[in-house]
Amino acid sequence: MQPQSFIKIFSGTNSRYLAEKIAQSFGQELGQVHKIDFSDGEYTVKFDETIRGSHVFLIQSTFPPADNLFELLMMIDAAKRASAAKIIAVMPYFGYARQDRKDQPRVAIGAKLVADLLTAAGVDRVITMDLHADQIQGFFNIPVDHLYSSTIYAPYIQSLNLENMVIASPDAGGSKRAHSYSKHFGVPMVICHKYRPRPNVVGELRVIGDVKGKNVILMDDMIDTAGTLTAAADKMMEEGALSVRAFASHGVLSGPAYDNIENSKITEVILTDSIPLKKESKKIKVLSVADMFAETLACVYNNETIAKHFVFRK
């Protein structure tokens, strides 16, 4: 991919591991920007090269959300004040996406607040992947390019050559995602029904569908503590599944996640590199989304379609 003189690609502090791969795939080096820390905990950001009149792509996943989000906002503001022609926030992982509605009294809608903050800072477009809820795109009054990890996961699943395969969702909320995969591969779909007595705690779990003698592919958008995922995998193995592999776009992997995965009957967990692993695990495999994002950057700049990255081709 040929570099464009009017494109500048920059990275936030904690997303440099992925931004370097995206820039390399795109065909140019990352731009120079650095964070200046003050003794009282405040910080600012400074671009070390001119960006006047350029399309500026700012790569930053917001994990943990607060610090990385505010750094991204500061970068957007600095780019706007430095006369960038267009400012595009590239957020492979969009933090606060689980706060997409008011599901109980007197709570905030964090995803809408993040959308408002990004817009107020001066961003012109957002590129992200596998939002927890598709309706978050409607929180913005600017273009949002919503990519899907199915672009890289579908070929990988195909390469496994699994017989008697079924696609499963660990909860009802992911049934639409699982249905897309089951339709694409022409295989049955299974759903796990769960009841949560409180956040990050799984109560009752039931498998709706037949998994006996099947190789199960569990699809999810993110793995946090891995409690739901591993409980679903163990339940399916108890009901006669031959194997259970889990695919998730974002490996948050907080709290006891690594222990839950290691101690479960799950065969393999496949993640993207939207969030870096905190430590290695023999059960976890990471597939990179760098090429997909690099192609999308080029398409956005050249006003070309990015439909092939939206979901399975129909």
C-alpha positions, 0 to 999 in steps of 0.5 A: 500500500503506497503512502499518501503525503497528506495522511498522517497516522499517530498513536496514543500511548497504550495503542502503539503496539497496534498502531505500528502494525497498522502504519506498517501495513499502510506503508508509512511510519507513525507520526511523532507525538508525545505525552507531557506529564506534570507532577500533579498528574495532569498531562498534555499532548504535542504533535512534533511535526506539522499536520496542517491540511492533513488527514490525521488518523489517531489510533487509540483503543480506550482501555482502561477507558478513562486515561486513554479516552482523555488522551485521545480527546487531547490529541483531537483538540491539539490536531484541530488547533494545528489546522488538520483538514480532517481528524479521524479517531480510530478506536479498535476497542470502544470503551464504555460501550456496555453502557449503551442504555438506561437499564435501571434508575439514576444511571449514566449512559456512558457510551452516549457521553463518550460520543458527545465528548469525541464530537465536542473535541472536534473529531470528524469521523470515528472508525471502530470495530464490533461495538457492544451494541450497534445502536451506539453508532446513532449516538454520533452525528458524524460518520461512524465506520463500524468494522467487524472481526468476521473479516478475519474470523470467518477464514480462520474458522473455515481453516479449522475444517471442523466436522459437526460444527455448531455456532453458539452464543454465550447469551441471548444478547449475542444471538444476532452475531451467532446467527450471522455466522451460522447462516454464513457456514450453513450450520445450526445455532445454539444459545446459552441462557444466563441469569446474572444476580449482579454484574460479572456474576453468572447464576443459572445457565442453560443450553438451548439447542443440541451440542452432543457430538458437536464441535462448538464455536462460541461467538462473543464481542468481548471477554471480561472476567470470562465467567460467562464464557467458561461456564458456557463452555463447561456446560456444553462439554457436560452435555456432550460437546466434542470441543468448544472454541471461543471467539471474541473481538476484544480481550478485556480479560480483567480480574480472574479471566486468565485463571477462568480460561486456564481452568475451564474445559475450553479448547481455545480462545481466539482474540484480536489485538484490539487490546494487548494481552496482559500475559501469555496463555497456551489457550489464547491465540491472537489474530491481528486486525492491523491489515483490516484497519490499514485498508479502511484508512486508505478507503476512507481517505480515497472515498472508497467503499469499506463494505467488505469489512462490515460483515459477511458478504451476502 
